[in-house]
Amino acid sequence: VQLQASGGGLVQAGGSLRLSCAASGGTFSRYAMGWFRQAPGKEREFVAAISRSGGILLYADSVQGRFTISRDNAKIAVYLQMNSLKPEDTAVYCCAAVAFSSSYSTSKLEKDYDYWGQGTQVTVSS
């Protein structure tokens, strides 16, 4: 499956952005999806994940309550709504996919994901 993230940009602290990840080349409903980010000089870190069914959601502590992950299997896309953005949210955000057999499985672990898309830059100014 091929993944392409979009929707990044420059926003002031306290603002919002909605990232999208479009998938192609596979049966999207087979895949749990995740969002990860990498800030300059730092390792890539987990942001949010969603199960195949959309019923299980996982968030990093740093974004809990501010970010919301969702998916639309009909539109073959996953989204990350980011509210109350902070300068420390500045990073390249990318989406990833993993084919779990269970509709209720997902993962925070980078190593579990098999497919990665190119990232989209999010810059939050103070």
C-alpha positions as CSV (number, residue, x, y, z in Angstrom):
1,V,0.0,0.0,0.0
2,Q,1.2,3.5,-0.8
3,L,0.6,6.4,1.6
4,Q,0.8,10.1,1.1
5,A,0.4,12.6,3.9
6,S,-0.8,16.2,3.3
7,G,-2.2,19.1,5.1
8,G,0.8,20.5,6.9
9,G,1.7,24.1,7.1
10,L,2.7,27.0,9.3
11,V,0.3,27.9,12.1
12,Q,0.5,30.1,15.2
13,A,0.5,28.5,18.7
14,G,-3.0,27.7,19.7
15,G,-4.1,27.1,16.1
16,S,-5.3,24.0,14.4
17,L,-4.4,21.9,11.4
18,R,-5.9,18.8,9.9
19,L,-3.6,16.3,8.3
20,S,-4.8,13.7,5.8
21,C,-3.2,10.5,4.7
22,A,-4.4,9.0,1.4
23,A,-3.8,5.3,0.7
24,S,-3.7,3.4,-2.6
25,G,-2.7,0.1,-3.9
26,G,-4.2,-2.1,-1.2
27,T,-7.3,-2.9,0.7
28,F,-7.4,0.0,3.1
29,S,-9.8,-1.7,5.6
30,R,-7.2,-4.4,6.3
31,Y,-4.7,-1.9,7.8
32,A,-4.4,-0.3,11.2
33,M,-3.0,3.2,10.8
34,G,-0.6,5.4,12.7
35,W,0.8,8.9,12.7
36,F,4.4,9.5,13.8
37,R,6.5,12.7,13.8
38,Q,10.1,13.6,13.8
39,A,11.4,17.0,15.0
40,P,14.8,18.3,13.9
41,G,17.6,16.6,15.8
42,K,15.2,14.1,17.4
43,E,14.1,10.5,16.9
44,R,10.8,9.7,15.3
45,E,8.1,9.3,17.8
46,F,4.6,7.9,18.0
47,V,1.7,10.4,17.8
48,A,-1.6,8.5,17.3
49,A,-2.9,5.2,16.0
50,I,-6.3,3.7,15.0
51,S,-7.5,0.2,14.5
52,R,-8.9,-1.2,11.3
53,S,-12.4,-0.8,12.7
54,G,-11.7,2.7,14.0
55,G,-12.9,1.6,17.4
56,I,-9.5,1.5,19.1
57,L,-7.6,4.8,19.3
58,L,-4.2,5.3,20.9
59,Y,-2.4,8.6,21.6
60,A,0.9,9.8,22.9
61,D,0.6,11.5,26.3
62,S,1.9,14.7,24.7
63,V,-1.0,15.0,22.3
64,Q,-3.8,13.4,24.3
65,G,-6.8,15.7,24.5
66,R,-5.5,18.0,21.7
67,F,-5.2,15.6,18.7
68,T,-7.8,13.3,17.2
69,I,-7.2,10.5,14.8
70,S,-10.0,9.2,12.6
71,R,-10.4,7.2,9.4
72,D,-12.8,6.9,6.5
73,N,-12.5,3.5,4.9
74,A,-14.9,4.6,2.1
75,K,-12.6,7.5,1.2
76,I,-9.5,5.4,1.9
77,A,-8.0,8.0,4.2
78,V,-6.9,8.6,7.7
79,Y,-6.9,12.0,9.4
80,L,-5.2,13.7,12.3
81,Q,-7.0,16.8,13.7
82,M,-4.6,18.8,15.6
83,N,-5.9,21.5,18.0
84,S,-4.3,23.8,20.5
85,L,-1.0,23.4,18.7
86,K,2.3,24.2,20.5
87,P,5.7,25.1,19.2
88,E,6.9,21.7,20.4
89,D,4.5,20.0,17.9
90,T,6.7,21.3,15.1
91,A,7.9,18.3,13.1
92,V,7.5,16.3,10.0
93,Y,4.4,14.1,10.3
94,C,4.1,10.9,8.5
95,C,1.5,8.1,8.3
96,A,2.1,4.4,8.5
97,A,0.1,1.2,8.0
98,V,0.2,-2.3,9.3
99,A,-2.0,-5.3,8.4
100,F,-3.4,-6.8,11.6
101,S,-5.7,-9.8,11.4
102,S,-7.9,-8.3,14.2
103,S,-10.1,-5.4,13.5
104,Y,-9.4,-4.2,17.0
105,S,-5.6,-4.2,17.0
106,T,-3.3,-1.2,16.5
107,S,0.1,-0.3,17.7
108,K,2.3,2.5,19.2
109,L,5.4,0.8,18.1
110,E,7.3,2.1,15.0
111,K,8.7,-1.4,14.4
112,D,5.3,-2.9,13.9
113,Y,4.5,-0.8,10.8
114,D,5.3,-2.1,7.4
115,Y,4.3,0.8,5.1
116,W,5.3,4.4,5.5
117,G,4.4,7.5,3.5
118,Q,6.3,10.7,2.9
119,G,5.8,13.2,5.6
120,T,4.2,16.6,5.7
121,Q,5.8,19.5,7.6
122,V,4.0,21.1,10.5
123,T,5.5,24.3,11.9
124,V,4.0,26.0,14.9
125,S,5.2,29.5,15.7
126,S,5.2,31.0,19.2
